[in-house]
Amino acid sequence: MPIIVNLDVMMAKRKMSLNELSEKVDLTLSNLSILKTGKAKAVRFSTLEAICKVLECQPGDILEFVE
């Protein structure tokens, strides 16, 4: 898959656990885990916005295109 999800990298940089991020963005652990492992087929802009706000980053810090 050419879109790489670097959510785990940003979480590590911010020293934040999956549980903590889940609570702060109001997403279930299972949905956040699916996104983190790159198995998600889509992501809502509102979800991406919430994650970026909590992790204080840009969408490009989380999503990366690799050919």
C-alpha positions as CSV (number, residue, x, y, z in Angstrom):
1,M,0.0,0.0,0.0
2,P,1.6,3.3,-1.0
3,I,0.1,5.3,1.9
4,I,2.1,4.7,5.0
5,V,0.6,5.6,8.4
6,N,3.2,7.0,10.8
7,L,0.8,7.4,13.8
8,D,2.9,5.2,16.0
9,V,6.0,7.4,15.3
10,M,4.2,10.6,16.2
11,M,2.7,8.9,19.4
12,A,6.3,7.8,20.4
13,K,7.6,11.4,19.8
14,R,4.9,12.8,22.0
15,K,5.3,9.9,24.6
16,M,1.6,9.1,24.3
17,S,0.0,5.7,24.6
18,L,-2.8,4.3,22.3
19,N,-5.2,4.4,25.3
20,E,-4.4,8.0,26.1
21,L,-4.8,9.1,22.4
22,S,-8.0,7.1,22.2
23,E,-9.5,9.0,25.1
24,K,-8.4,12.4,23.9
25,V,-9.7,12.0,20.3
26,D,-12.9,10.1,21.4
27,L,-12.2,7.1,19.2
28,T,-12.4,3.4,20.2
29,L,-9.2,1.6,20.7
30,S,-10.0,-0.9,18.0
31,N,-10.6,1.9,15.4
32,L,-7.5,3.7,16.4
33,S,-5.5,0.5,16.3
34,I,-6.8,-0.2,12.7
35,L,-5.6,3.2,11.7
36,K,-2.2,2.8,13.4
37,T,-1.5,-0.5,11.8
38,G,-2.3,0.9,8.3
39,K,-5.3,-1.4,7.8
40,A,-7.8,1.4,7.5
41,K,-9.3,1.9,4.1
42,A,-10.4,5.5,4.9
43,V,-10.0,8.2,7.5
44,R,-12.4,11.1,8.1
45,F,-11.0,14.6,8.1
46,S,-12.6,15.2,11.5
47,T,-10.7,12.2,12.9
48,L,-7.4,13.4,11.3
49,E,-8.0,16.9,12.6
50,A,-8.6,15.6,16.2
51,I,-5.5,13.4,16.1
52,C,-3.3,16.3,14.7
53,K,-4.7,18.7,17.4
54,V,-3.9,16.2,20.2
55,L,-0.4,15.3,18.8
56,E,0.3,18.9,17.8
57,C,1.4,17.9,14.3
58,Q,0.4,18.2,10.6
59,P,-1.5,15.5,8.6
60,G,1.8,15.0,6.6
61,D,3.5,13.9,9.8
62,I,1.0,11.0,10.1
63,L,0.3,10.1,6.4
64,E,3.1,9.5,3.9
65,F,2.9,8.5,0.2
66,V,5.5,6.0,-0.9
67,E,5.7,4.7,-4.5
